[in-house]
Structure formats: structure tokens, C-alpha cells
Amino acid sequence: MMKRIFSISALLMVLNSIASAVNIPVPEAPDINASAYILMDHNTGKVVAEKNADETKDPASITKLMTAYAIYAALERGDISLNDDVLISEKAWRAIGSRMFIEVNKRVNLDLLLQGLIVQSGNDASIALAEHIAGDEASFADLMNHTAQQLGLKNTHFVNATGLTDPGHYTTARDIALLSSAIIRDFPEEYKRYKQKQFTYNGIKQYNRNKLLWRDATVDGLKTGHTEAAKFCLASSALREDMRLISVVLGAPTKEARATQSQSLLNYGFRFYKTNTLYTAGQQLIEKRVRFGVEKQLSLGVAEDILVTTARSHYKNIKPSIELASEIIAPISKGQVLGTVRIQLGDETLAEHPLVALQDIAEGSWWQKLMDRFSGMTE
């Protein structure tokens, strides 16, 4: 069937009604002293800045983002409960590195272990949770790798739940950003834990190692990491107005550097880029004549909100268009895909979504169909 391209004049009017972007040139991203980094918009996946983002690196305790995701998924499936009392093994108790200070052969509430995992970065809590879910840490690592594949993390492999250094334990800045985004998207209630600044267990108060939680009120996560091999790492996220950015810095030279460099990336992204909602789910974008239906006009739109991230000064240059079948024939079902909405900036496609019917249209009577056939009705 022949297809035609329609410019979306109504959408252009919406874009033009928004305050014009100030013509501020976009400078290069800050010079980050780290082995790899990425700055990504959570809602659109647009990468604002990156360096060595696909090089495999030792993630240290940022590993615990995947440990936590696998736990959240198990909670959602009903395999475990926040009310579970977890028996602490000797292996968990003897865990080296950062610890929650749980005691061997004691039972600890799973909810408390999650806080110890996230806030205190407890290796002991990580192992205890891994054993509770999968029997042992090695089996839990298999679960982590399966989950990584499901999330589309292409350059990631885990051998433990803690992030202790191992040649077979690696990930990338891009994969960490995607994992961080998945936590925020899939488990918003659990994500609230990542902004908790301190946690006391067994009479010992420990503070969240993410210094940005104290420096920037818009930062609400996620996770630090440090080993001799990995150096200092930080995955962070901030929400300003309706825009959420995720920053991942790997291999920074010092604890202070990972915080200041992450802050620099976030400030850069928010200053020079903006995420806008072009149109919302169910909004009529175009109306099209229908042949052989009980109704003659069909409203078309998108099934989900469409957002785009651009440099602020480039937003006014966005060009939306619709590719639509030249002829639409009843019956039509609500949600049926009948075309494509494409948003472009120059040669770059920013977004592409199905154009769907916003209503049902039943097939007309024989008389209606006969009249349509003879009228040669066209757009």
C-alpha cells in the first residue's frame, strides 16, 4: 500500500508555543579525570556526554546495584518477603571490606539487610541476601547475569554479589547507567532507599558514602564503589524539575574527585540540555478519513508519552513528521498501529513511535460500503 508523509502542523504549533530556547552554544563536556564516564537522560536514554563508556571496568561496590535489582525482582515475584528473617552464615559474617556488622548464626530481617546493602554497602549483607535467595553466592551470581541479559547489558558479567575484584567480574559505564535507569523505572518505591543518608545497626551508625546526597538536594541516589583495582567510582542520579539525569564515573583518583566530577557532569547536563514532553498518550495528532466504516473520521495519536532530550538551543529546530498509510479501511481497533511518528533534529532521529488508532470504528453496512466504493473517497 502506498504511503505518504505528513508534516504535523499542530505539533509544530505546540513546539512554537513553548518559550523559545536561548541561543546558548553548547560547550564540550567537563574534562573528567576518570577512566570512563557517561551522562544519560533517564526518560529518553539520550547520552549527553561519554568517555570510554563501553570499555569493561572493575565496578567495585557499584555491583550492588545489580545485587539489589535481583532482590527487588525476587520480591516482586513473591519468592521472598521483606518480612523474612535471614539466617547469617559464617561466610557472610566473615565478609571483608565494607560491612553492616551482622552476627553469625543470628537471624536478621530482610528489610534491614537491604538497608545495610544500600546505605552501608555491606558485603556481609550482600552475601547473606544472595544465600537466602539462591542458596549460595555463586548461584546468585548466575541469577545476576541472567538479569543483566534481560536488561540488555551487553558488556557485563558478575561472579559475586559484592564487587570484590575478580578477572571475570566486569561491566561498563553504559551498562551501569542502563541498570540505574532500570532500578528507577521498575522499582520506584525501592529506589527511595538510595537517598537515605545514614543507617544504624547493632549500635553502629554508618553514613552513605555518596557525598552528593549532602551537597545537592536534587541528587537522590545511587551507589559508590572503591577497590584498589577499580579506584573510586560513583553512579549518581538527580531530578531537577521534570528532567532526570544519570551520571556514572569510573576510575576516579580519589573519593573527593568522584563526587566533584559527578557533580560537574550533572550540572553540565542540566545547564545545557532539556527533556521535553512533545505530546502525551491519547492526544490526537491527526485525523484521517476511513473507508467502509460506520464513522468517517479516525483520530490517531500515540499510546505513550513521547519525550525528547536536546541541547536547549537546538529544541526549536525539532521537526516532527508522520508516516501514514494512504488509505485506512474499517474495521479499526483502538490501539491498532497505522503509521509512525518520527521526531528529527537535522539528520538525527530523536524518537520514533507507532501511530495508533485512538478509537474503534466498526465496519459499515453494505449500503455505507457501497456508497464509499462509488464515491471514490480520498483524503
FENDASUL-V720267 format. One record per pair of residues at least 12 apart in sequence whose ideal C-beta (glycine too) atoms are under 6 Angstrom apart, sorted by the first residue. I is the first residue (numbers start at 1). J is the second residue. D is the distance in Angstrom with one decimal. If there is no record, write none. Layout:
I&J&D + I&J&D
This chain:
1&325&5.6 + 2&326&4.6 + 3&323&5.9 + 3&326&5.9 + 4&326&5.2 + 5&321&5.8 + 5&323&5.7 + 6&322&4.6 + 6&324&6.0 + 7&321&5.6 + 8&320&4.6 + 8&322&5.7 + 11&320&4.6 + 20&316&5.8 + 21&312&4.7 + 21&313&5.2 + 21&315&4.5 + 21&316&5.3 + 23&313&5.1 + 24&313&5.2 + 26&272&5.1 + 26&311&4.6 + 29&49&3.5 + 29&268&5.8 + 30&264&4.3 + 30&268&5.6 + 32&261&4.9 + 34&249&4.9 + 34&251&5.0 + 34&252&4.5 + 35&250&5.7 + 35&251&3.0 + 36&52&3.9 + 36&55&5.6 + 36&57&5.8 + 36&173&4.5 + 36&250&4.5 + 37&51&5.3 + 37&173&5.8 + 37&249&4.7 + 38&50&4.5 + 38&53&4.4 + 38&173&4.3 + 38&174&5.6 + 38&177&5.1 + 38&248&5.1 + 39&247&5.1 + 39&265&4.7 + 39&269&5.1 + 40&177&4.6 + 40&246&5.0 + 41&245&6.0 + 41&275&5.5 + 41&309&4.3 + 42&181&5.0 + 42&244&4.0 + 42&246&5.5 + 43&275&5.8 + 43&307&5.1 + 44&307&5.3 + 44&309&4.5 + 46&309&3.7 + 48&269&4.8 + 48&273&5.4 + 53&173&4.5 + 53&174&4.4 + 54&172&5.3 + 54&174&5.7 + 56&155&5.5 + 56&170&4.2 + 56&172&5.8 + 57&250&4.8 + 58&165&5.8 + 58&229&4.7 + 58&230&3.9 + 59&163&5.9 + 59&171&4.7 + 59&225&5.9 + 60&163&4.7 + 60&225&3.1 + 60&226&5.4 + 60&227&4.5 + 60&230&3.8 + 60&233&5.5 + 61&121&4.9 + 61&163&4.4 + 61&225&4.0 + 62&176&5.9 + 62&223&5.2 + 62&225&4.0 + 62&233&5.4 + 62&235&5.5 + 63&163&3.4 + 64&117&5.9 + 64&126&6.0 + 65&179&5.3 + 65&223&5.3 + 66&144&5.0 + 67&126&5.3 + 67&161&4.6 + 69&183&5.7 + 70&143&5.4 + 70&144&5.4 + 70&147&5.2 + 71&129&5.8 + 72&187&4.4 + 72&190&5.1 + 74&133&5.3 + 82&110&5.5 + 82&111&4.3 + 84&110&4.2 + 85&107&4.0 + 86&108&5.4 + 86&110&5.5 + 86&113&5.9 + 86&128&5.4 + 86&132&4.6 + 87&107&5.5 + 88&102&5.0 + 88&104&5.6 + 88&106&5.3 + 88&128&5.4 + 89&131&5.8 + 90&104&5.2 + 91&127&6.0 + 92&124&4.9 + 92&127&4.1 + 92&128&4.1 + 95&123&4.0 + 95&124&4.2 + 95&127&5.4 + 97&123&4.6 + 98&121&4.4 + 98&123&5.8 + 99&122&5.3 + 99&124&4.9 + 100&116&3.3 + 100&120&5.1 + 100&122&3.2 + 100&124&5.4 + 100&125&4.5 + 100&201&5.6 + 101&202&4.9 + 101&204&5.4 + 102&124&5.2 + 113&125&4.6 + 113&128&5.8 + 113&129&5.4 + 115&199&5.1 + 116&201&5.9 + 118&193&4.9 + 119&196&5.0 + 119&199&4.1 + 119&208&5.2 + 120&199&5.7 + 120&206&4.5 + 123&162&4.3 + 126&161&4.4 + 126&162&4.7 + 130&161&4.2 + 137&160&5.8 + 137&161&5.5 + 140&161&5.5 + 141&158&4.9 + 141&159&5.3 + 141&160&5.9 + 144&158&4.4 + 145&158&5.7 + 151&182&5.3 + 153&175&4.1 + 155&172&4.6 + 155&175&5.8 + 156&171&4.1 + 156&175&4.6 + 157&170&5.9 + 163&225&6.0 + 165&227&5.2 + 165&229&4.6 + 173&248&4.5 + 173&250&5.5 + 176&235&5.3 + 176&248&4.7 + 177&246&5.0 + 177&248&5.0 + 180&222&5.3 + 180&235&5.2 + 180&246&5.0 + 181&246&5.9 + 194&221&3.2 + 194&222&5.1 + 195&220&4.1 + 197&213&5.5 + 209&224&4.2 + 210&224&5.5 + 211&259&4.2 + 212&236&5.4 + 212&259&5.8 + 218&238&4.3 + 218&239&5.8 + 218&240&4.9 + 219&236&5.8 + 219&238&4.6 + 221&237&4.8 + 222&235&4.6 + 222&237&5.6 + 223&235&5.2 + 231&251&4.6 + 232&252&4.4 + 232&255&5.4 + 232&258&4.2 + 233&250&4.8 + 234&249&5.2 + 234&258&4.3 + 234&262&5.0 + 235&248&4.8 + 236&262&4.8 + 238&266&5.1 + 240&270&5.2 + 243&275&4.5 + 245&266&5.7 + 245&269&4.7 + 247&262&4.9 + 247&265&4.5 + 247&266&5.4 + 249&261&5.3 + 249&262&5.1 + 272&311&5.9 + 273&309&5.9 + 273&311&5.7 + 274&312&5.0 + 275&307&5.5 + 275&309&4.5 + 277&305&5.6 + 277&307&5.2 + 278&306&5.1 + 279&306&5.9 + 280&305&5.0 + 281&303&5.8 + 281&304&4.9 + 281&305&5.5 + 282&301&6.0 + 283&301&5.1 + 284&299&4.5 + 284&301&5.3 + 285&301&4.9 + 286&300&5.2 + 286&322&6.0 + 287&299&5.6 + 288&328&5.5 + 289&379&5.7 + 290&328&5.1 + 290&330&5.4 + 290&361&5.6 + 291&329&5.0 + 291&372&5.0 + 292&329&5.6 + 292&330&4.9 + 292&364&5.5 + 292&369&4.6 + 292&372&5.3 + 293&330&3.1 + 293&361&4.3 + 293&364&5.2 + 294&362&5.0 + 294&364&4.9 + 295&361&5.0 + 298&357&6.0 + 298&361&5.9 + 299&358&4.3 + 299&359&5.9 + 300&355&5.3 + 301&358&5.1 + 302&341&5.9 + 302&353&5.2 + 303&356&5.2 + 306&351&5.5 + 306&353&5.5 + 308&343&5.6 + 308&350&4.5 + 308&351&5.4 + 317&345&5.9 + 318&345&5.6 + 319&344&5.0 + 320&343&5.2 + 321&342&5.3 + 322&339&5.8 + 322&341&5.7 + 322&355&6.0 + 323&339&5.4 + 323&340&4.5 + 324&339&3.8 + 325&338&5.7 + 330&361&5.0 + 330&363&4.9 + 331&362&5.5 + 331&363&4.5 + 332&357&5.0 + 332&361&4.3 + 333&360&5.8 + 334&357&5.6 + 334&359&5.6 + 334&360&4.9 + 335&356&5.3 + 336&357&4.6 + 337&354&4.4 + 337&356&5.6 + 338&355&5.9 + 339&355&3.7 + 340&355&5.8 + 341&353&5.0 + 341&355&5.1
